[in-house]
Amino acid sequence: MKKDIKVLFLDVDGVMTDGKIIYNERGEETKHFNVHDGLGIKLAMRAGLEIIIISGRKSVVTDYRAAELGIEAHTGIADKAALYREIRDAKGYADCNCAAIGDDINDIGMLRAAGTSATVADAPEYVKSEADYITFAKGGEGAVREFIEYILKKCGTWEDVLRSY
């Protein structure tokens, strides 16, 4: 059965990264993003999916990564589920058109609302129990790419993406 997913909502810390935040002596933060996730995001976009970051932390580094990938980012969001619903409604999507991946308690509302949800291998059990799919990869280690490939296969667009290379 094919799914009609049109948009993917991503958490950042613990999903696109391993959850570690490094500060230098000037107080500037650094995060490690996985290049495979970046290519996965580009593959999803090639297949027609919209990608939107919703992150609880305000982060210049996250904004920079989103701009580099050409995706929409909302950082410093206290109520991710509320913003998810606001974006969904503004763009005219139904929950069945939405996928989301998150790894912590503040992602649960968004995971419950999305038609297809995922979490990472190293998420707490109470988050795993809310997800439709649990990645084999840990956060920051290709989990986003894994979920994107899962979505593209479920939507029946994976072969088209492969042929485009």
N, C-alpha and C positions, 0 to 999 in steps of 0.2 A: 504494500500500500504506500503510495506516494504522499508526502506531506507538502503543504503549500506555505513554507516558511519564507518570509520576505525580509525579516530583520533579526539581527542577533545583538543582544545586549550583553556587554562584557563588564565584569568587575575587573579591577586591576591588581591590587595588592593581594597576593596569594593565588591569583589565577594567571594573569599575564606575567607576573613576577613570582619569585619564591617567597614573597612576603617580607623580605629583609629590606630595610631602608638604611643606607649608609650616609652619614653626614661627614663632610670634611671640616677642616679647622675654621672655615668661614661660615659654617652652618648650612652649606649648600648640600642638597640631597642627591643621591645617586641611587638608581635602581637598575637591576639587570633584567632586560627583556630578551626573550628567546627569538632568534631570527626565524625559526621554523613557524612560530606563531605569526610573525609578520607576513611571511609568504602565504600562510593559510588565510589570513585576512584578505590579502590581495586575490587569492583564488576565490574566496567567497564573493568578493566584489565583482570579479569577472563573471561569476555565475548569477549576478543580479541581486545579491543580498546587500542590504544596508547594514552597516556596523555602527553601533553606538556604545560608547563607554559611559557607564554610570559608576562613579567611584566615591566612596565616603570621604576620602582624603583630598584636600586641596593640594595640587601638586603641579609645579611648573614642568617637572620632568614628564609627567603623564601627558600634559598638554602638548609638550614638544613631540612625544612619541605619536600621539594621535594626529598631529599636523603632518608629521613625516609620512604616516600611513594614509592620510587623506580621509580620516574618519571623524565623526562628531564625538566630542567629549564633554561630559558634565562632571566636574570634580567638586569636592566639598559638599556632597549631597547627604543630608541627614536621613531623609526618608526616600530610599531608592524605589520602593514599591509605588509611592505616590508619583514620582517623576516618571517611572515606567508607564503608568496609566495615562499621565498627561501627554507624553510623547506618542504613545499608542493611539490615543484618541485624536490628537492633532494631525497625525499622519494618516488616519483612516484605517489602521490595522485592527484586526480582531486578535484575541489572544492566540488563536490557532495559527496565526501568521507570525508569531513571535517565538524566538528561542532566547534563552538566557543561561549564563553560566556564572556562578558565584561560589564562594567558599566559606562564608561565615554567617553568623546569626543575622546580620543586617542585610543579607541577600535573600533570606527565606521568603519574604513577601513577594519579591520579584520572581523567584523560582516557582512559587505556587501559582502565580498569575499566568506565567508564560505557558504556551501550548506545549513546548518542549523545553525541558530544563536539564542542566547538568551541573555537576560539581567535580572537583579534582580529587585525585586519589588520597591526598593527605588532609582532606577536609574532616571536620568532626563528624561523628556518626549521626548526630541530630540534623546536620545539613545533608548528609548522604541519604537519609531517609526521606528527604523532600524531593530528591532529584530523579528524573527519568533515566538519566545516564550518568555513570560515574567513570571518569577517565581512568585509564591505566597510568597515565603520566601524572606526576605531581605538579602543583602550581609552578609556573616559570620554567617547566621542563617540556614544553610542547603540548600541554593540555588543551590550549585553545585550538591549535592545529588539529588535534585528534577529534575534538568536538565538531569542528567545521567539516572535516572529512565525513564524519558520521552523518551530519545534516545533509551534506551534498549527496551522499549515497541514498539517504531516505527520501530526498526530494527528486531523485532520478536525474540529477545534473552532473554527477561526478564524472561520468564517461565523457560528457561534452567538454568539461574542464580539461580532462586529460588529453583529449584530441586537439585542444587549442594550443598545445605545446608541440 
